[in-house]
Amino acid sequence: MRTFQAKKPSENVIDIFTRQPVANQDSRKVIRLAPELDGLEMLYSNDSNPNKLFSMKILCWALRANGEVVAMVPWLNDIVSCDELNDPLNGHWEGYYDAGIDEIFFEAPLHKIVELESSAEYYEASFEKADDVVHELPDNIGTHAIITYNNFASFSLVEVISWRLLHNGRIHAMIIDDNKVESTPVLPGDPCLFAAQNHPGFKYFFHHRIANKIKSNDPEAMAAFSLLVDT
């Protein structure tokens, strides 16, 4: 089975809009997001199951300052680009999958590249602070965050409402502070939302299928969850 490595940016990276050199530390910074609305998936394998391929819904596509476009998924305690996947069982990205036409591919779709480049140029703005919000996308794959206050003696599964891109390139998963809810439904940008990654009890992200299995005490899901708790 083939393993595909992430492309390394050129040492002389040029910003796709200003045509000016981009500092090395900023060349891979995410500058724009586009939601995945057609159900495209990430394919991955791991060393414990060498003859299997696993799939996961793609959350969004990201445009980096160096012009790269990559798919993003919530993975363990972060949101990562698919081609840089790294999981506890030696996970390897194996490509993207379009179930509608049963096709595997390895580059971002052209329509997503055009969407991201066009929107980044159209909404280009100046930001003063690193944590200024560029924009915010609703979560469309049912992501949940695991929150614990006592090292997993007990925990809660909290729905992620949206994903907020900051000017410094960081992407925050936004969850609800129940004490601040003034109206429902809670939508992206609501003042009651805060970043899951900033919660002292935040541990991991889970796709809704796994989250629902954990909620129902599914033996297989609980066994996998226990491995994470013990690491």
C-alpha positions as CSV (number, residue, x, y, z in Angstrom):
1,M,0.0,0.0,0.0
2,R,1.4,3.4,-1.0
3,T,2.1,6.1,1.6
4,F,1.9,9.7,0.4
5,Q,4.1,12.3,1.9
6,A,3.2,16.0,2.3
7,K,4.8,18.4,-0.1
8,K,7.4,20.7,1.3
9,P,7.1,24.4,0.4
10,S,9.7,26.0,-1.6
11,E,12.5,28.0,0.2
12,N,11.6,31.0,-1.9
13,V,7.8,31.2,-1.3
14,I,5.9,34.0,-2.9
15,D,2.5,35.2,-1.5
16,I,-0.1,34.3,-4.1
17,F,-1.7,37.7,-3.9
18,T,1.0,40.3,-3.1
19,R,3.7,38.4,-5.1
20,Q,6.1,39.3,-2.2
21,P,8.3,36.7,-0.4
22,V,6.7,35.0,2.5
23,A,8.8,34.4,5.7
24,N,9.5,30.7,6.2
25,Q,7.6,30.6,9.5
26,D,4.5,32.1,7.8
27,S,4.5,30.2,4.5
28,R,2.3,27.4,5.8
29,K,-0.1,29.6,7.8
30,V,-3.7,29.0,6.9
31,I,-5.3,32.2,5.5
32,R,-8.7,31.0,4.4
33,L,-11.1,28.1,4.8
34,A,-13.8,26.6,2.7
35,P,-16.3,24.0,4.0
36,E,-16.5,20.6,2.4
37,L,-20.2,20.3,1.3
38,D,-20.1,17.2,-1.0
39,G,-19.2,14.5,1.4
40,L,-15.6,14.0,0.3
41,E,-13.6,11.8,2.6
42,M,-10.0,11.3,3.8
43,L,-8.6,7.8,3.4
44,Y,-6.0,6.5,5.9
45,S,-4.3,3.3,7.0
46,N,-2.4,2.2,10.1
47,D,0.3,-0.4,10.8
48,S,-2.0,-2.4,13.1
49,N,-4.4,-3.0,10.1
50,P,-2.1,-3.2,7.1
51,N,-4.7,-4.5,4.7
52,K,-7.5,-2.0,5.6
53,L,-8.3,1.5,4.5
54,F,-10.3,3.7,6.9
55,S,-12.3,6.8,5.9
56,M,-13.3,10.0,7.6
57,K,-15.4,12.9,6.5
58,I,-13.4,16.0,5.5
59,L,-14.3,19.1,7.5
60,C,-13.0,21.8,5.2
61,W,-10.3,22.8,2.8
62,A,-7.6,25.3,3.8
63,L,-5.5,27.8,1.7
64,R,-2.0,28.4,3.1
65,A,0.0,31.6,2.5
66,N,2.3,29.7,0.1
67,G,-0.7,28.8,-2.1
68,E,-1.1,25.1,-1.0
69,V,-4.6,23.8,-0.6
70,V,-5.1,20.9,1.8
71,A,-8.1,19.1,3.4
72,M,-8.5,19.4,7.2
73,V,-9.9,17.0,9.7
74,P,-10.3,17.1,13.5
75,W,-7.8,14.5,14.8
76,L,-7.0,13.7,18.4
77,N,-6.6,17.1,20.1
78,D,-6.1,19.3,17.0
79,I,-7.3,20.0,13.5
80,V,-4.7,18.8,11.0
81,S,-4.2,18.7,7.3
82,C,-4.9,15.2,6.0
83,D,-1.6,14.8,4.2
84,E,0.2,15.3,7.6
85,L,-1.8,12.7,9.5
86,N,-0.1,11.2,12.5
87,D,-2.0,8.9,14.8
88,P,-1.0,6.6,17.7
89,L,-1.2,3.6,15.5
90,N,1.2,5.0,12.9
91,G,-1.6,6.4,10.7
92,H,-0.8,7.3,7.2
93,W,-2.8,9.5,4.8
94,E,-3.7,7.5,1.7
95,G,-5.6,10.0,-0.4
96,Y,-9.1,11.5,-0.8
97,Y,-12.2,9.6,-1.7
98,D,-15.3,10.7,-3.6
99,A,-18.0,8.1,-2.7
100,G,-20.4,9.5,-5.3
101,I,-18.2,8.4,-8.2
102,D,-16.1,5.8,-6.3
103,E,-12.8,7.6,-7.1
104,I,-9.6,8.1,-5.1
105,F,-7.6,11.3,-5.8
106,F,-4.6,13.0,-4.2
107,E,-4.8,16.7,-4.9
108,A,-7.4,19.3,-3.9
109,P,-10.3,19.6,-6.3
110,L,-10.0,22.5,-8.7
111,H,-13.3,24.0,-7.7
112,K,-12.1,24.2,-4.1
113,I,-8.8,25.8,-5.1
114,V,-10.7,28.4,-7.2
115,E,-13.2,29.0,-4.3
116,L,-10.4,29.6,-1.8
117,E,-8.2,31.8,-3.9
118,S,-11.2,33.9,-5.1
119,S,-12.6,34.4,-1.6
120,A,-9.2,35.1,-0.1
121,E,-8.6,37.8,-2.7
122,Y,-12.2,39.2,-2.4
123,Y,-12.2,39.4,1.4
124,E,-8.5,40.4,1.8
125,A,-8.3,42.7,4.9
126,S,-5.7,44.1,7.3
127,F,-5.6,42.6,10.8
128,E,-4.0,44.3,13.8
129,K,-3.8,41.3,16.2
130,A,-2.8,37.7,15.9
131,D,-6.1,36.6,17.4
132,D,-8.3,38.7,15.1
133,V,-11.0,36.5,13.5
134,V,-10.7,36.0,9.8
135,H,-13.9,34.1,9.5
136,E,-15.9,31.2,11.0
137,L,-17.4,28.1,9.5
138,P,-20.2,25.9,10.9
139,D,-19.2,22.3,11.8
140,N,-20.9,20.0,9.2
141,I,-19.5,16.6,10.2
142,G,-20.8,16.3,13.8
143,T,-17.5,16.8,15.6
144,H,-17.6,16.4,19.4
145,A,-15.0,17.5,22.0
146,I,-14.2,15.4,25.1
147,I,-14.1,17.5,28.2
148,T,-12.9,16.1,31.6
149,Y,-12.3,17.7,35.0
150,N,-10.8,14.8,36.8
151,N,-8.5,12.9,34.4
152,F,-11.3,10.8,32.9
153,A,-12.9,9.7,36.2
154,S,-15.8,11.4,34.4
155,F,-16.2,13.2,31.1
156,S,-18.6,14.9,28.8
157,L,-19.0,14.9,25.0
158,V,-19.7,18.4,23.8
159,E,-20.9,19.3,20.3
160,V,-18.6,21.6,18.2
161,I,-20.7,24.4,16.7
162,S,-18.2,26.0,14.5
163,W,-14.5,26.5,13.6
164,R,-13.0,29.9,13.8
165,L,-9.9,30.9,11.8
166,L,-7.6,33.5,13.4
167,H,-5.2,35.8,11.7
168,N,-2.2,33.9,13.1
169,G,-3.5,30.8,11.2
170,R,-4.8,28.9,14.3
171,I,-8.2,27.2,14.0
172,H,-10.4,27.0,17.1
173,A,-13.2,24.6,17.7
174,M,-16.1,26.7,19.2
175,I,-18.3,25.1,21.8
176,I,-21.2,26.5,23.9
177,D,-20.9,28.0,27.4
178,D,-24.3,27.1,28.7
179,N,-24.3,29.9,31.2
180,K,-24.1,32.5,28.4
181,V,-26.8,31.2,26.1
182,E,-29.4,33.9,25.5
183,S,-31.2,32.5,22.4
184,T,-31.4,29.3,20.4
185,P,-30.4,27.8,18.1
186,V,-26.8,28.8,18.8
187,L,-25.1,29.8,15.5
188,P,-21.5,30.5,14.5
189,G,-20.4,33.8,15.9
190,D,-22.7,33.7,19.0
191,P,-21.2,35.4,22.0
192,C,-21.8,32.3,24.1
193,L,-19.2,30.3,22.1
194,F,-15.6,29.8,23.2
195,A,-12.6,27.8,22.0
196,A,-12.6,24.2,23.1
197,Q,-8.8,24.2,23.0
198,N,-8.8,26.9,25.7
199,H,-10.8,24.8,28.1
200,P,-8.5,23.3,30.8
201,G,-10.4,20.0,30.6
202,F,-10.3,19.6,26.8
203,K,-8.7,16.3,25.6
204,Y,-9.8,15.1,22.2
205,F,-12.1,15.5,19.2
206,F,-14.3,12.7,18.0
207,H,-16.5,12.3,14.9
208,H,-20.2,12.0,15.7
209,R,-20.4,8.3,14.9
210,I,-17.7,7.5,17.5
211,A,-19.1,10.0,19.9
212,N,-22.5,8.3,19.7
213,K,-20.9,4.9,20.2
214,I,-19.2,6.2,23.3
215,K,-22.4,7.7,24.6
216,S,-24.1,4.2,24.2
217,N,-21.1,2.4,25.8
218,D,-20.3,0.5,22.6
219,P,-17.6,-2.1,23.6
220,E,-15.4,-1.5,20.6
221,A,-15.5,2.3,20.9
222,M,-14.9,2.2,24.6
223,A,-11.9,-0.1,24.2
224,A,-10.4,2.4,21.6
225,F,-11.3,5.3,23.9
226,S,-9.5,3.5,26.8
227,L,-6.3,3.4,24.8
228,L,-6.4,7.2,24.4
229,V,-7.1,7.6,28.1
230,D,-4.1,5.5,29.0
231,T,-1.6,7.3,26.7
